Amino acid sequence: MTDVALSIAVSVVVVDSIDRYLEKERYPKEFSKDRISWKLQVGPGTIGLRGTF
């Protein structure tokens, strides 16, 4: 019973996180020129973090 409850909780967290990430990618917020915008990039065999200023 605890395994099922834990797997449901992990699934909800992962799906919610992915949904928020994709929503930010689709509708980016305006940012000021004096700030750095960080973006996580995931590709085949790579994970990266890009800062845009």
N, C-alpha and C positions, 0 to 999 in steps of 0.2 A: 504494500500500500504506500509506503514512504517513497519507494522508487518511482512510482507513477506520479505522485504529487510533486516530487522534485523535478522529474522530466517535464511536466506541464509548466512548472514555474520557469525553468530554463528556456523552454520554447517560447513562452510569452515574452520574456526579457529580450531574447534574440530577435524575434519578429518585430517587436516594438522598436528596438534600436535600429534595425535595418530600415524600417518605415520612416523613422525620423531622419536618418541619413539621406535617403532618397528624396524626401520632401525638401531638405535643404539644398540638394543638388538641383532640383527642378525649379525651385523658387528662391534663388539666393537673395540675401538681404543686402541692402546698400551698406557700404563701409566707407569710413573716412580715409583720406589719403595718408594720414599719419599713422595708420595701423597696419599690421601685417595680417593677411587673411590666410589661415592654415587650411589645407585641404588634404584629406587622406586619399591616396590613389592605390587601388588594388588591381593587379593584372595577373596574367598567367605566370606563376612562379615569382611574383614580386609584390612587395608592399612598400609604399613610400609615403612621405609626408612632404608637401610642397608649400612653401611660404611665398605669398604674392604681396608685394607692396607697391 
